[in-house]
Structures are given as C-alpha cells and as structure tokens.
Amino acid sequence: MSAVDDAAPPAALMPGDLMSRRQRLRLILVLGSLIAVGPLTIDMYLPALPSIVDDFGTTSAAVQLTLTGTLIGLALGQLLIGPLSDAVGRRTPLIAGTALHIVASVSCALAPNITVLGALRVVQGLGAAAAAVIAMAVVRDLFSGAAFAQLLSRLLLVMGAAPILAPTLGSELLRWTQWRGVFAALAVFGVLLLLIAMLGLPETLPPLRRQRGGVLPTVRLYGALLRDRAFVGLVLVAGLAMAALFAYVGGSSFVLQERYGLDEQQFGLAFGAGAVGLIAATQGNVRLLRRWSPQRILVTALIVGSAASVLLLGLAATGIGGLPALLASLWVVLAAAGLALPNAPALALTRHGEAAGTASALLGAVQFGIGAVAAPLVGVLGTGAVAMALVIAGGMVSALLVLVVVVRPGQLAVPEPVEAMAVAAH
C-alpha cells in the first residue's frame, strides 16, 4: 500500500482510489486483523468462566465483572482514542494501544486474584479500543462513497466471524491449557498485531488534515450531540440492543455448561451457531435496505426481537421444549439484534455527518457502557437461564419503547442515503 501524501486529496479522488486490487486486499487483511482484536478479547475466555470461578474460589457474578471491565475499557478507550487520533494521527495511538493490550494480556495470565484480573481487563479493553477505533478511522481517511461501503462490508464479515471463532478457539485452547493460557494466546496475538501495524499500515491522516481544536471544542461537540433528542434516543436503542447481546455473552457459558451440561467444546459450537444468525442478519441487512427504509427495518427487528425475548423468558421459566427451544428463541433474538445494531447507529450518524468521528466514538462508548452493566446483572440475578432471559428481554423491550417514545421513527427525517452507513455502523 502506498503512503499517503501530506496534502489533502482532491474532493473527487480519495487516496484509496489510487490503490491496486492487491493493495486493497492487503489493507483489508491489516484492518481485519485490527477489527478482530476486540471480539477476541471479549469472547475468547468465555468457555473458561466457570473454571475461573473454581480457581479463585469466587462467585460467578464476580467473574462476570471481568467481562464488564473489558467493556468499560472499550467504552472509555473509544472516547479518548477517537479525538486523540484526529489530533496526532493514526499510527501513534494504534501502536501505543496495542502495546498496552499486550502488557495487560500477559498480566491477566499472571493475575493472583479476581480483583486484579478485573482491573487488568479494564486496561486490556483500553488497549483493544485503539485497534477498533483506528481501523474505522483509516477507512474514513482513505475511501468514500461506494468504495467506502464496499470495504466496510468486507470488514463486517470479520467483525461477525471473530465472535464466532473466539469462544471456539478458547475452548480448543482449554484442551491443552488452563484459562491463563487463553490470555497468553491473546498476548501472542497482540505481538503479531503490533508487527502488522508497524510494518503494514502507514500513516493515513496527513498533518494538514489533523484537528487542533483542543479539549474544550471536543467537549462542546459532545454536548451538542447530547442535546439532539433523536440522536440520543437512537444511541440508547443501539446500547440496549447491545445490552441484550452482552447478557447472552455473559450468561450463556454458565447457563449452557452448568444447567444444560454442555462441555467447553460443545459450548463453543453452540455459541458459534448463535452468532451465525447474527452474521446472517447483518449481511442480509444490506439487501433489505434496497427495498425498505432503515426506520422500517429497525422497528420490525425490535418488535420481533422483543416478542422472541419474552418467549425466551417464558421458556426459561417453565423449561418447556428444553435446550432446543431455548436455543431457537435465542437465535431469533440474536438475528433481530443483527438487524437493529447496524440500522440504529446508521440513523444516528446521518444526523451529524459533520462530526461523524466524534458521534461514532460516543455511540460506541454508550453501546459498550450499557453492555458493561448488562453482563454482571445476569450474575447478580443468579446466572441461571431465567436471569439471562430476563436481562435479554429487558434490553430488547426497553429498546423498542425508547424507539417509539423518544425517537418516534415516523417523524425521523433522514437527510442522506444510509445504506453505506448502515453497513459501516455495526
């Protein structure tokens, strides 16, 4: 991939337009590696959660707080790294964040107790946030229009595949090592990622295009975003849908392994099968947008998801249908979330195209922040199927209520085509 000139590109020609097919493929591989670090950091240790409970002699709720710590780190990291990368360029925050992720991963593998592990997971999340933010920023630096949407659709496949592979990789690692080995593997991946970033990704934000406004203008911009009722409502909708997703992520290992007796490898397969529905929905969303508006898709997805989540709660409480019925209703909820998660952010971001980077950072922070509350809430309620289903249903039903009462989708004006942004926002 050729280096980017210091001068800003002409309006009609972006730097990525000058790349050959081989250079674009190389870029996809580099950015795909960056995109994968977040899901791997979140999900790879999920099969080991019961083992961590036994090893430290603690509670499942305390162990689920380590997942919360990662989500908090990801949320804070996006708020900090997004504006920072606009000011100093992409490479420095990326390299520093990746190095932080490596150190935190090694430290997690050596953690002496659950408190230290939880704190280190916050740091690990901060480091992982750098890769996710910079990858999306690089795409914005290099591409626009159809090329922008096309590249993001490729990266979306990576974003969908990584959560599927992560628990499966974790469960396979647990055949040969204990839970600490999972964090050692994340450290090794971080080292590879650091080498990829240093050797394969040049600076894509020239000095002339960097922001030098300082802290106060950034704070004022965040304030302006928070005063937009529809924007805030859409961000909450995305966050509540994410809460339902992370309730599943945080509770499924205990429910499927302890209540239904799946081993670590079977859990990895079941978790991956659920994520297939999520991926299929996000990929199908691009086709649906050719026929229906994002508002209509979002409303329909949340109605279906809310109904399926209430059914899930009933099945969990009564035991009717056993594990197959529980998984089937879960997969419908995940598919509905797969449609809601791209469209709610896309509608939000189209309202503030002049501040897309800051709006995207705020959106990501809220999504991971609300998800950080959902994961331990399952543990507080008991880690059983009913507790997981209750939090999932609460997230989906609340998202539908916020959409209807706060956002009012029938009154929502969309100033520009959103198909590309719906692909980008997930």
C-alpha positions in Angstrom: 0.0 0.0 0.0 1.4 3.3 -1.0 2.0 6.0 1.6 -0.5 8.9 1.8 0.7 12.3 0.7 0.8 15.1 3.2 -1.5 17.2 1.1 -5.3 16.6 1.4 -6.6 14.7 -1.6 -8.9 16.3 -4.1 -12.6 16.2 -3.2 -13.4 13.8 -6.1 -10.5 11.5 -5.5 -9.6 9.7 -2.2 -6.2 8.1 -1.5 -7.8 4.7 -1.6 -8.9 5.2 -5.1 -5.3 5.1 -6.2 -4.8 1.6 -4.8 -4.4 -1.5 -6.9 -6.6 -4.6 -6.1 -3.6 -6.2 -4.4 -3.1 -3.1 -2.2 -6.7 -3.1 -1.2 -6.6 -6.8 -0.3 -3.6 -6.1 1.8 -5.4 -3.3 3.5 -8.4 -5.5 4.2 -6.2 -8.1 5.8 -4.5 -5.5 8.0 -7.7 -3.8 9.1 -9.4 -7.1 9.5 -6.7 -8.1 12.0 -7.3 -4.8 13.9 -11.1 -5.3 13.9 -10.7 -8.8 15.3 -8.8 -7.9 18.5 -11.9 -6.5 20.3 -14.2 -9.6 19.8 -11.3 -11.9 20.6 -10.5 -10.0 23.8 -14.1 -10.1 24.9 -15.2 -13.6 23.9 -12.1 -15.9 23.8 -12.1 -16.6 27.5 -15.9 -17.2 27.8 -15.6 -21.0 28.0 -13.3 -20.6 30.9 -15.5 -18.5 33.1 -16.7 -21.5 35.3 -13.1 -22.6 35.7 -12.1 -19.1 36.8 -14.8 -19.3 39.5 -13.4 -22.5 40.8 -9.8 -21.5 40.6 -10.2 -18.3 42.6 -13.0 -19.6 44.8 -15.2 -16.7 44.0 -18.7 -16.2 42.6 -20.0 -16.2 39.0 -21.1 -12.6 39.4 -17.6 -11.6 40.4 -16.1 -13.3 37.4 -18.7 -11.7 35.1 -17.4 -8.4 36.3 -14.2 -9.1 34.5 -16.2 -9.0 31.3 -17.7 -5.8 32.5 -14.2 -4.4 33.0 -13.3 -5.1 29.4 -16.4 -3.4 28.1 -15.7 -0.3 30.3 -12.2 -0.2 28.9 -13.5 -0.4 25.4 -16.1 2.4 26.1 -13.6 4.8 27.7 -11.0 4.0 25.1 -13.2 4.9 22.2 -14.0 8.3 23.8 -10.3 9.0 24.4 -8.6 7.5 21.3 -11.0 8.8 18.7 -10.3 12.5 19.3 -6.6 11.8 20.0 -6.1 10.0 16.7 -7.8 13.0 14.9 -5.2 15.3 16.6 -1.9 13.3 16.3 -2.5 10.8 13.5 -3.4 7.1 13.5 -0.2 5.2 14.0 1.0 6.5 17.4 -2.3 5.8 19.2 -2.6 2.4 17.5 1.0 1.3 18.4 0.7 2.6 22.0 -2.8 0.9 22.5 -1.6 -2.4 21.1 1.4 -2.4 23.3 -0.9 -1.7 26.3 -3.1 -4.6 25.2 0.0 -6.9 25.2 1.2 -5.9 28.6 -2.4 -6.3 30.0 -2.8 -9.7 28.5 0.4 -11.0 30.0 -0.6 -9.5 33.3 -4.0 -11.2 33.1 -2.3 -14.5 32.7 -0.4 -13.9 35.9 -3.3 -12.4 37.9 -3.2 -13.6 41.6 -6.9 -13.0 42.3 -10.2 -12.0 40.8 -9.9 -8.3 41.8 -6.6 -7.9 40.0 -7.9 -9.8 37.0 -10.9 -7.4 36.8 -8.8 -4.3 36.9 -6.4 -5.7 34.3 -9.3 -6.4 32.0 -10.2 -2.7 32.0 -6.7 -2.0 30.8 -6.9 -4.7 28.2 -10.2 -3.1 26.9 -8.5 0.3 26.7 -5.8 -1.3 24.5 -8.3 -3.1 22.3 -10.2 0.1 21.8 -7.3 1.6 19.9 -7.4 -1.1 17.2 -11.1 -0.8 16.7 -11.2 3.0 16.5 -8.1 3.3 14.3 -9.3 0.7 11.8 -12.6 2.6 11.2 -10.7 5.9 11.1 -8.3 4.6 8.4 -11.3 3.6 6.2 -12.7 7.1 6.5 -9.3 8.5 5.7 -8.8 6.6 2.5 -12.3 5.9 1.0 -15.7 7.5 0.3 -18.9 6.6 -1.5 -19.3 3.1 -3.0 -15.7 2.1 -2.2 -16.2 3.1 1.4 -19.3 0.9 1.7 -17.6 -2.0 -0.1 -14.6 -2.1 2.1 -16.7 -1.9 5.2 -18.9 -4.7 4.1 -15.7 -6.9 3.9 -14.7 -5.8 7.3 -18.2 -6.6 8.6 -17.6 -10.2 7.8 -14.5 -10.2 10.0 -16.5 -8.4 12.8 -19.1 -11.2 12.5 -16.7 -14.1 12.2 -14.5 -13.1 15.1 -17.1 -13.5 17.9 -18.0 -16.9 16.4 -14.3 -18.1 16.3 -13.3 -16.6 19.7 -15.2 -19.0 22.1 -14.4 -21.9 19.8 -10.7 -21.0 19.8 -10.9 -20.6 23.5 -12.5 -23.9 24.1 -9.9 -25.6 21.9 -7.1 -23.9 23.8 -8.6 -25.3 27.0 -8.0 -28.8 25.8 -4.3 -28.1 26.2 -4.0 -25.4 28.8 -5.9 -23.7 31.7 -7.7 -20.3 31.5 -4.4 -18.5 31.9 -3.2 -19.9 28.6 -6.1 -18.1 26.9 -4.7 -14.7 28.0 -1.2 -15.8 27.0 -2.6 -16.5 23.5 -4.1 -13.0 23.4 -0.7 -11.6 24.2 0.9 -13.5 21.3 -1.9 -12.2 19.0 -1.2 -8.7 20.3 2.5 -9.1 19.4 1.6 -10.2 15.9 -0.9 -7.3 15.6 1.8 -4.8 16.7 4.1 -6.1 14.0 1.3 -5.9 11.4 0.5 -2.3 12.5 4.2 -1.2 12.4 5.1 -2.8 9.1 1.8 -2.9 7.1 -0.1 0.3 7.9 1.4 3.7 7.1 0.0 6.9 8.5 -3.2 7.8 6.7 -4.0 11.2 8.3 -1.7 13.9 6.9 -0.8 16.7 9.2 -2.8 19.3 7.2 -6.0 17.3 7.9 -5.5 16.9 11.7 -7.7 18.6 14.3 -6.0 21.1 16.6 -9.1 22.3 18.5 -8.1 21.0 21.9 -10.2 19.6 24.7 -12.9 22.3 25.1 -14.2 22.2 21.5 -14.4 18.4 21.8 -16.4 18.6 25.0 -18.7 21.2 23.4 -19.3 18.9 20.4 -20.2 16.1 22.7 -22.6 18.4 24.5 -24.3 19.4 21.2 -24.7 15.7 20.3 -26.3 15.0 23.7 -28.9 17.8 23.1 -30.2 16.1 20.0 -33.2 14.1 21.3 -33.5 11.7 18.3 -29.7 11.1 18.3 -29.7 10.3 22.0 -32.7 8.0 21.6 -31.1 6.1 18.7 -27.9 5.7 20.6 -29.8 4.3 23.6 -31.7 1.9 21.3 -28.3 0.7 20.0 -27.0 0.4 23.5 -30.0 -1.5 24.8 -29.8 -3.9 21.9 -26.1 -4.4 22.7 -27.1 -5.0 26.3 -29.3 -7.9 25.2 -26.4 -9.2 23.2 -23.9 -9.0 26.1 -26.4 -10.5 28.5 -26.2 -13.6 26.2 -22.4 -13.3 26.0 -22.0 -13.0 29.8 -24.6 -15.6 30.8 -24.5 -18.3 28.2 -21.4 -20.0 29.4 -22.9 -20.6 32.8 -26.4 -21.5 31.5 -25.3 -23.9 28.8 -22.5 -25.5 30.7 -23.8 -25.7 34.3 -27.6 -26.1 33.7 -27.6 -28.0 30.5 -24.4 -29.9 30.9 -22.5 -28.9 27.7 -18.7 -29.2 27.9 -16.4 -26.5 26.9 -16.2 -27.6 23.3 -19.9 -28.1 22.9 -20.5 -24.7 24.3 -18.1 -23.2 21.8 -20.1 -24.8 19.0 -23.5 -23.7 20.4 -22.2 -20.1 20.9 -20.9 -20.1 17.4 -24.2 -21.3 15.9 -26.0 -18.5 17.6 -23.6 -16.0 16.2 -24.3 -17.3 12.7 -27.8 -15.9 13.0 -26.3 -12.5 13.9 -24.0 -12.5 10.9 -26.7 -13.6 8.5 -28.9 -10.8 9.7 -26.2 -8.2 9.4 -25.3 -9.4 5.9 -28.9 -9.6 4.9 -29.5 -6.0 6.1 -27.7 -4.6 3.1 -30.2 -6.4 0.8 -33.1 -5.3 2.9 -32.1 -1.7 2.6 -32.6 -1.8 -1.1 -36.3 -2.3 -0.5 -37.2 -0.8 2.8 -36.1 2.2 4.9 -33.8 1.7 7.9 -36.6 3.0 10.1 -38.9 0.3 9.0 -36.3 -2.4 9.4 -35.4 -1.2 12.8 -39.0 -1.1 14.1 -39.7 -4.6 12.7 -36.5 -6.0 14.1 -37.2 -4.7 17.6 -40.8 -5.9 17.5 -39.7 -9.4 16.5 -36.8 -9.3 18.9 -39.0 -8.2 21.8 -41.5 -10.9 21.2 -38.8 -13.6 20.9 -37.1 -12.4 24.1 -40.4 -12.6 26.0 -40.9 -16.1 24.6 -37.4 -16.9 25.7 -38.2 -15.8 29.2 -41.3 -18.0 29.3 -39.3 -21.0 28.1 -36.5 -20.4 30.6 -39.0 -20.2 33.5 -41.1 -23.2 32.5 -38.5 -25.5 30.9 -40.9 -26.2 28.0 -39.0 -27.6 25.0 -35.7 -27.9 26.8 -32.4 -26.8 25.3 -33.5 -26.9 21.6 -36.5 -24.5 22.3 -34.2 -22.2 24.4 -31.6 -22.0 21.7 -34.1 -21.5 18.9 -35.7 -18.4 20.7 -32.2 -17.1 21.5 -31.2 -17.3 17.8 -34.3 -15.3 16.8 -33.3 -12.6 19.3 -29.7 -12.6 18.0 -30.9 -12.2 14.4 -33.2 -9.3 15.4 -30.2 -7.7 17.2 -28.2 -8.2 14.0 -30.7 -6.0 12.2 -31.1 -3.4 14.9 -27.4 -2.9 15.6 -26.5 -1.6 12.1 -29.6 0.5 11.5 -29.9 2.4 14.8 -26.3 3.7 14.6 -26.7 4.4 10.9 -29.7 6.6 11.5 -27.9 8.3 14.4 -24.8 9.1 12.4 -26.6 10.5 9.4 -27.9 13.3 11.7 -24.3 14.5 12.4 -22.3 13.9 9.3 -20.1 16.9 10.1 -19.0 15.2 13.3 -19.1 11.6 12.3 -15.9 10.7 14.2 -17.0 12.1 17.5 -20.5 10.9 17.1 -19.2 7.4 16.3 -17.0 7.5 19.4 -19.9 8.5 21.6 -22.1 5.8 20.1 -19.5 3.1 20.7 -18.9 4.3 24.3 -22.6 4.1 25.1 -23.0 0.7 23.5 -20.2 -0.8 25.4 -21.1 1.1 28.6 -24.7 -0.2 28.7 -23.3 -3.7 27.7 -21.0 -3.4 30.7 -24.0 -3.1 33.0 -25.9 -6.0 31.4 -23.2 -8.7 31.8 -22.8 -8.6 35.6 -26.5 -8.0 36.0 -27.1 -11.6 34.9 -24.7 -12.8 37.6 -26.4 -10.6 40.2 -29.8 -12.2 39.4 -28.4 -15.7 39.7 -26.7 -16.7 36.4 -29.5 -19.2 35.5 -31.5 -19.3 32.3 -34.2 -17.1 33.8 -31.7 -14.4 34.9 -30.1 -14.4 31.4 -33.5 -14.3 29.7 -34.8 -11.5 31.9 -31.9 -9.2 31.1 -32.2 -10.0 27.4 -35.9 -9.3 27.4 -35.4 -6.2 29.4 -32.9 -4.9 26.8 -35.0 -5.7 23.7 -38.3 -4.4 25.1 -36.7 -1.2 26.5 -35.1 -0.6 23.1 -38.5 -0.8 21.4 -40.0 1.5 24.0 -37.2 4.1 23.6 -37.6 3.9 19.8 -41.4 4.5 19.9 -41.5 7.1 22.7 -38.2 9.0 22.3 -37.0 8.6 18.7 -40.5 8.5 17.1 -39.4 6.8 13.9 -42.3 8.1 11.9 -41.1 11.7 12.4 -37.5 10.9 11.8 -36.0 12.6 8.7 -33.0 11.1 7.1 -31.1 13.7 5.1 -28.9 11.3 3.0 -28.9 7.7 1.8 -28.0 5.4 4.7 -27.2 2.1 3.1 -23.4 2.6 3.3 -23.7 3.9 6.8 -25.8 1.0 7.9 -23.1 -1.3 6.8 -20.5 0.9 8.5 -22.2 1.5 11.8 -22.4 -2.1 13.0 
